[in-house]
């Protein structure tokens, strides 16, 4: 059964305690706060034949089939490969499932995650099913970026923002999830995950602190002209592109903030504080704004799964970054 997270307790009571369910829910919020687990718990409850105390029983035929991954009235739609779009053909298969009668005589429950991975054709193919799902069908849509969804998709769902854990809750949960880590490491991971504890665990597993150290060292060498943009772009091959754009976006924000406030407390994580302060003092604000606009535009392309030339994109980013200081 999907894990129950403490920060979701009151939302769970509200969702699970309903006597009438919407035909479509849009569960949205930042990545790494447990939206998928919440959707899976709700899916199990909606399919369960003998729910008890607002939970799926885990023992009935329906629960056993769901556990085995062979429930005939359950459908999970996600990209066929990580970071790829959900295709229109996948949605057409789902639509033909929607019109069938539930085989166990109860509800049919569909989980789609992430909804924003659907391209425009796929999203349009889903609209009719969202508007009038046949029989007793509930669609659970999970989104990390609801702003990228078609307004027509959003308007056909009951939208539900999923709660973020507080700092103390995140720290406590992370301490139990990563018992071998120390407090400083956990705080750094939470900061890199923008406060999302589940994302912090995933980042730790992919070696994010080592990746970050490699990038920070590279940026320092770039500014001292000890390494070229091309060398760095090729050397960062194993680091996720979105992570790199997130960091450069964050650093450009911190530079602008320091230029406006001169607040040394607001320079971000300690590994880049001196660099951020140096660039804020040496770079013309117009140039920083220009680079930030460019980074945001490229980040959207990365999020939209555009077919990008990774090395050329990073070379362009690093070349403009190297030119930031000294152009007053």
C-alpha positions as CSV (number, residue, x, y, z in Angstrom):
1,X,0.0,0.0,0.0
2,X,1.2,3.5,-0.8
3,X,2.9,5.3,2.1
4,X,0.8,7.8,4.2
5,X,2.7,11.0,4.8
6,X,2.0,13.0,8.0
7,X,1.6,16.3,6.2
8,X,-1.3,14.8,4.1
9,X,-3.4,13.7,7.1
10,X,-6.1,16.4,7.0
11,X,-6.4,16.3,3.2
12,X,-6.7,12.5,3.3
13,X,-9.6,12.8,5.9
14,X,-11.3,15.2,3.6
15,X,-10.9,13.1,0.4
16,X,-11.4,9.7,1.9
17,X,-14.4,10.8,4.0
18,X,-16.5,11.9,1.0
19,X,-19.7,10.0,0.3
20,X,-19.9,11.4,-3.3
21,X,-16.7,11.5,-5.4
22,X,-15.9,13.8,-8.3
23,X,-15.5,12.1,-11.6
24,X,-12.0,13.7,-12.0
25,X,-9.5,15.0,-9.4
26,X,-6.5,17.1,-10.3
27,X,-3.9,16.6,-7.5
28,X,-1.3,19.3,-7.9
29,X,1.8,20.7,-6.1
30,X,5.6,20.7,-6.3
31,X,7.5,17.5,-7.1
32,X,8.6,15.4,-4.1
33,X,5.7,16.0,-1.7
34,X,3.9,12.6,-2.1
35,X,1.1,13.3,-4.6
36,X,1.5,10.0,-6.4
37,X,1.3,8.1,-3.1
38,X,-1.8,10.1,-2.2
39,X,-3.4,9.2,-5.6
40,X,-2.5,5.5,-5.1
41,X,-4.0,5.4,-1.6
42,X,-7.2,7.0,-3.0
43,X,-7.2,4.6,-5.9
44,X,-7.0,1.6,-3.5
45,X,-9.8,3.0,-1.4
46,X,-12.1,3.7,-4.3
47,X,-11.6,0.2,-5.7
48,X,-11.8,-1.7,-2.3
49,X,-14.8,-3.9,-1.8
50,X,-14.7,-3.6,2.1
51,X,-13.1,-0.3,3.1
52,X,-12.7,0.3,6.8
53,X,-11.8,3.4,8.8
54,X,-11.2,5.5,5.6
55,X,-8.7,2.9,4.3
56,X,-8.6,0.1,1.7
57,X,-8.9,-3.2,3.6
58,X,-5.9,-4.8,1.8
59,X,-7.6,-8.2,2.0
60,X,-10.5,-8.3,-0.4
61,X,-10.3,-9.6,-4.0
62,X,-10.1,-6.1,-5.4
63,X,-7.2,-5.1,-3.0
64,X,-5.3,-8.4,-3.8
65,X,-5.6,-7.8,-7.6
66,X,-4.5,-4.2,-7.2
67,X,-1.5,-5.3,-5.2
68,X,-0.6,-7.9,-7.9
69,X,-0.9,-5.2,-10.6
70,X,-3.6,-7.1,-12.4
71,X,-6.8,-5.3,-11.4
72,X,-9.1,-5.3,-14.5
73,X,-10.8,-2.0,-13.5
74,X,-7.6,0.0,-12.8
75,X,-5.6,1.8,-15.4
76,X,-2.3,3.7,-14.9
77,X,-1.2,6.1,-17.7
78,X,2.4,7.5,-17.6
79,X,5.1,8.1,-20.1
80,X,6.5,4.9,-21.7
81,X,10.0,6.2,-20.9
82,X,11.1,8.6,-18.2
83,X,11.1,12.2,-19.3
84,X,9.2,11.4,-22.5
85,X,5.8,12.7,-23.5
86,X,2.5,10.7,-23.1
87,X,1.5,10.0,-26.7
88,X,-1.9,10.3,-28.3
89,X,-2.0,6.5,-29.0
90,X,-1.6,5.8,-25.3
91,X,-4.6,8.1,-24.5
92,X,-6.7,6.4,-27.2
93,X,-6.1,3.1,-25.5
94,X,-7.2,4.6,-22.2
95,X,-10.3,6.1,-23.8
96,X,-11.3,2.6,-25.0
97,X,-10.8,1.3,-21.4
98,X,-13.1,4.1,-20.1
99,X,-16.1,3.0,-22.2
100,X,-15.9,-0.6,-21.0
101,X,-18.1,-1.9,-18.1
102,X,-16.3,-2.5,-14.8
103,X,-15.5,-6.2,-14.6
104,X,-15.8,-6.4,-10.8
105,X,-19.0,-4.5,-10.7
106,X,-17.6,-1.6,-8.8
107,X,-15.8,1.5,-9.9
108,X,-13.1,2.0,-12.6
109,X,-10.2,4.1,-11.4
110,X,-7.6,5.7,-13.7
111,X,-4.4,7.4,-12.6
112,X,-2.5,9.7,-14.9
113,X,0.9,11.0,-13.9
114,X,2.3,13.5,-14.8
115,X,-0.6,15.0,-16.7
116,X,1.6,17.7,-18.2
117,X,3.5,15.0,-20.1
118,X,0.6,14.7,-22.5
119,X,1.3,16.5,-25.8
120,X,-1.5,18.7,-27.2
121,X,-3.1,15.9,-29.3
122,X,-3.0,13.5,-26.3
123,X,-4.6,16.1,-24.0
124,X,-7.4,16.8,-26.6
125,X,-8.0,13.1,-26.9
126,X,-8.6,12.9,-23.2
127,X,-11.1,15.8,-23.0
128,X,-14.3,13.8,-23.9
129,X,-13.5,11.1,-21.3
130,X,-12.9,13.8,-18.7
131,X,-16.2,15.5,-19.4
132,X,-18.4,12.4,-19.5
133,X,-16.6,9.4,-18.1
134,X,-18.9,6.4,-18.7
135,X,-20.2,4.3,-15.8
136,X,-18.8,4.8,-12.3
137,X,-15.3,6.0,-13.4
138,X,-13.0,8.2,-11.4
139,X,-9.9,9.8,-13.0
140,X,-7.0,10.9,-10.7
141,X,-4.7,13.3,-12.5
142,X,-1.4,14.1,-10.8
143,X,0.5,17.3,-11.9
144,X,3.8,18.9,-10.8
145,X,3.1,21.9,-13.1
146,X,-0.6,22.7,-13.5
147,X,0.3,25.9,-15.3
148,X,1.3,23.8,-18.3
149,X,-2.1,22.1,-18.6
150,X,-4.8,23.1,-21.0
151,X,-7.5,25.3,-19.3
152,X,-10.1,22.8,-20.7
153,X,-8.4,19.9,-18.8
154,X,-8.3,21.9,-15.5
155,X,-11.9,23.1,-15.8
156,X,-13.2,19.5,-16.1
157,X,-11.5,18.4,-12.8
158,X,-12.0,19.1,-9.2
159,X,-8.6,20.8,-8.5
160,X,-6.9,19.9,-5.2
161,X,-3.7,21.6,-4.1
162,X,-1.6,19.1,-2.1
163,X,0.1,20.4,1.1
164,X,3.8,20.9,1.5
165,X,5.3,19.7,4.7
166,X,6.6,22.4,7.1
167,X,10.3,22.6,7.7
168,X,10.2,20.7,11.0
169,X,8.0,17.9,9.4
170,X,10.4,17.7,6.5
171,X,13.5,17.4,8.7
172,X,11.9,14.8,11.0
173,X,10.7,12.7,8.0
174,X,14.1,13.0,6.3
175,X,16.0,12.0,9.4
176,X,14.0,8.7,9.5
177,X,14.3,8.2,5.7
178,X,18.1,8.8,5.7
179,X,19.3,7.6,9.1
180,X,23.0,7.5,8.0
181,X,23.1,11.3,7.1
182,X,23.9,14.1,9.5
183,X,21.8,17.2,10.0
184,X,23.9,19.5,7.8
185,X,23.7,17.1,4.9
186,X,19.9,16.8,5.3
187,X,19.4,20.6,5.4
188,X,21.5,20.9,2.3
189,X,19.5,18.2,0.5
190,X,16.2,19.9,1.5
191,X,17.5,23.2,0.3
192,X,18.5,21.6,-3.1
193,X,15.0,20.0,-3.3
194,X,13.2,23.3,-2.5
195,X,11.8,21.8,0.7
196,X,10.4,18.6,-0.9
197,X,11.5,15.7,1.3
198,X,10.8,12.9,-1.1
199,X,12.7,14.8,-3.8
200,X,15.6,15.2,-1.3
201,X,15.8,11.4,-1.0
202,X,15.8,10.9,-4.8
203,X,18.5,13.6,-5.2
204,X,20.6,12.0,-2.5
205,X,20.3,8.6,-4.3
206,X,21.5,10.1,-7.6
207,X,24.5,11.7,-5.9
208,X,23.3,15.3,-6.0
209,X,25.8,16.7,-3.5
210,X,28.8,15.3,-5.6
211,X,27.2,16.7,-8.8
212,X,26.7,20.1,-7.2
213,X,30.3,20.1,-6.0
214,X,31.5,19.3,-9.5
215,X,29.4,22.1,-11.0
216,X,30.4,24.7,-8.4
217,X,34.1,23.9,-8.9
218,X,33.5,24.2,-12.7
219,X,31.9,27.6,-12.4
220,X,34.8,28.9,-10.3
221,X,37.3,27.6,-12.9
222,X,35.3,29.1,-15.7
223,X,35.3,32.6,-14.1
224,X,39.1,32.3,-13.5
225,X,39.5,31.2,-17.1
226,X,41.0,27.9,-16.1
227,X,38.4,25.9,-18.1
228,X,36.5,26.7,-21.2
229,X,32.7,26.4,-21.6
230,X,33.2,23.5,-24.1
231,X,35.4,21.5,-21.6
232,X,32.8,22.0,-18.8
233,X,29.8,21.2,-21.0
234,X,31.3,17.9,-22.0
235,X,32.4,17.1,-18.4
236,X,28.9,17.6,-17.1
237,X,27.4,14.8,-19.2
238,X,26.0,12.8,-16.3
239,X,24.3,15.7,-14.6
240,X,20.6,16.1,-15.4
241,X,20.0,19.1,-17.6
242,X,17.0,20.4,-15.6
243,X,19.1,20.3,-12.4
244,X,21.8,22.5,-14.1
245,X,19.2,25.0,-15.3
246,X,17.6,25.1,-11.9
247,X,20.9,25.9,-10.3
248,X,21.8,28.6,-12.8
249,X,18.3,30.1,-12.5
250,X,18.7,30.1,-8.7
251,X,22.1,31.8,-8.9
252,X,20.9,34.5,-11.3
253,X,18.0,35.2,-8.9
254,X,20.4,35.4,-5.9
255,X,22.7,37.8,-7.9
256,X,19.8,40.1,-8.7
257,X,18.5,39.9,-5.1
258,X,21.9,40.9,-3.7
259,X,22.2,43.8,-6.2
260,X,18.9,45.1,-5.0
261,X,19.2,44.5,-1.2
262,X,22.9,44.0,-0.4
263,X,21.7,41.5,2.1
264,X,24.5,39.0,2.8
265,X,22.1,36.6,4.5
266,X,20.3,36.1,1.2
267,X,23.2,34.7,-0.8
268,X,22.0,31.0,-0.9
269,X,24.0,27.9,0.0
270,X,27.5,28.5,1.3
271,X,29.2,26.8,-1.6
272,X,28.4,29.6,-4.0
273,X,28.0,32.6,-1.7
274,X,31.3,34.3,-2.6
275,X,30.8,33.7,-6.3
276,X,27.3,35.1,-6.2
277,X,28.5,38.2,-4.3
278,X,31.4,38.7,-6.7
279,X,29.1,38.4,-9.8
280,X,26.6,40.8,-8.2
281,X,29.3,43.4,-7.6
282,X,30.9,43.0,-11.0
283,X,28.0,42.5,-13.4
284,X,25.6,45.1,-14.9
285,X,22.1,44.4,-13.8
286,X,20.7,44.5,-17.4
287,X,23.1,41.7,-18.4
288,X,22.0,39.6,-15.4
289,X,18.3,40.1,-16.4
290,X,19.1,39.2,-20.0
291,X,20.8,35.9,-19.0
292,X,18.0,35.1,-16.5
293,X,15.4,35.5,-19.3
294,X,17.4,33.3,-21.5
295,X,17.8,30.6,-18.8
296,X,14.1,30.6,-18.0
297,X,13.2,30.2,-21.7
298,X,15.6,27.3,-22.1
299,X,14.4,25.7,-18.9
300,X,10.9,25.7,-20.3
301,X,12.2,23.9,-23.4
302,X,13.9,21.3,-21.2
303,X,10.6,20.9,-19.2
304,X,8.7,20.6,-22.5
305,X,10.9,17.6,-23.4
306,X,12.2,19.5,-26.5
307,X,14.8,17.7,-28.5
308,X,17.8,19.8,-27.5
309,X,21.5,19.6,-28.3
310,X,22.7,19.3,-24.7
311,X,26.4,20.3,-25.2
312,X,25.6,23.3,-27.4
313,X,23.0,24.5,-24.9
314,X,25.4,24.3,-22.0
315,X,28.2,25.9,-24.0
316,X,25.9,28.9,-24.7
317,X,24.9,29.1,-21.0
318,X,28.5,29.0,-19.8
319,X,29.8,31.4,-22.5
320,X,27.3,34.0,-21.4
321,X,28.0,33.3,-17.7
322,X,31.7,33.8,-18.3
323,X,31.0,37.2,-19.8
324,X,28.9,38.5,-16.9
325,X,31.5,40.2,-14.8
326,X,33.3,43.3,-16.0
327,X,30.9,44.7,-18.5
328,X,29.7,47.8,-16.7
